[in-house]
Amino acid sequence: MGEQDRGYHADRIKISYWDALGNETVRYFAANLPEEEIPEIIDCPSSGLPAGRDKENPPEVAKLEPYKTHLAYVKERRTEEEAATLLEEALQQLRARRGTLSAQN
């Protein structure tokens, strides 16, 4: 049974957050919560933008990075030579399993 069932209400504080579009989001926290545990920035549920406590200076919208494919991430980690070597090793293993390696040699 919680505070709703017994009529007891815990002390709480109201914190307002604003995003770059001026949307206000209100969050309630326990009154005895240390200030450093209350987040400075949250995600605004209505806009998805970051929202901060300072109405006059809301957080800037983060720069969105373009979507990267799996291949783009692989190319960041491997050189063309490494990729060719790995491909050749994988093909040799595949051919060995299929029994076609001896036919080519």
Secondary structure, 3 states (H helix, E strand, C coil): CCHHHHCCCCCEEEEEEECCCCCEEEEEEECCCCHHHCCCEEECCCCCCEEECCCCCCCCCCCCCCCCCHHHHHHHHCCHHHHHHHHHHHHHHHHHHHCCHHHHC
